[in-house]
């Protein structure tokens, strides 16, 4: 039986994801991505406007879906307990940062490339601040519903939760055990601790 080849756009995304994970975003050129996908660089540009566009699609389609989760919770707060929601957010965020950190870390070694990347993200209305804004929006919706203290600083709470999840991506590999805390336990403890500071 003949195997059906994946569409070019899917092969390009697969190749981009693999190269970004193994060599980092800075060194994953569109030429190398196209070669790994078995197509020309011109074909790559038929589907993706730029390497930044590819990066955004990899984040959106190949990594845990943090953005859609935050948007849905902000639109309809109250579906589950806040602790359940924060635990799920922390879990998805921890996995998202764990998988995206190796991709984006190489940008920090090349200042000019980082600046160009940040400029492109701004033009697209995207960037690493967006999850904080999304979580802040969800917490404010819960605040308006009376489930979070009126004087709670929702932006600080969002920054604390997501900052801890980002730290998990790289901060624990230097410990004697050399392993990250298990994601489910980590998420639950983080949510419970944060919640204690923002509810009555």
C-alpha positions, 0 to 999 in steps of 0.5 A: 500500500502506497503511503500518502505524503503529507501536504507541503504546509504540514511537512514544513511545520513538522520540519520547522518544529523539529529544527527549532527544537534541535538547533533553536530558532536563531539557527533554524533558517527557512532554507534548512526548514525547506530542505528538511521538508523536501521542498524549495524555499520558494514553496515555503514562502507560498505558505508562510510569510516569514520565519516569525510566521512559522514560529507562531504557527509552530507555537499555535499548532504543535505546542500545548494550547495555552492561548485558546484555553485562556481566551475561553476561560476569560469569555466564560468564567465560572464553569469550574472552580477557580482552583480547577481553572488555575490548575489547568492553566498552570499545567498547560503553561508549564508544558507550553514553556517546557516545549517552547523554551528550547525553541526560543532560547537561542534568540537571546544569544543574538541581540540583533536577531532578538530585536528583529524577532520582537519587532515582528511579533509586535507587528503581528500583535503577538508576544510572550506578554500575551498569556499574562494579559490573557490570564489577567483578563480571566482573573478580572472576569472572576473578580467581576463575578465576585469570586476573587477579592475586589482588591486583588492585583490580578496582573501581579497574580497572572505574572506570578503564576506564569512566571513560575511556569516559565521558570520550571522550564529551565530552573530545576535541571541544575538540582541534584536530581536534575529533573523538573517537578512533575507537572500535575503536582506542580500545577496543583500546588501553584494554583492552590498557593496563588488562590490563597492570596487572591480570595477571601 
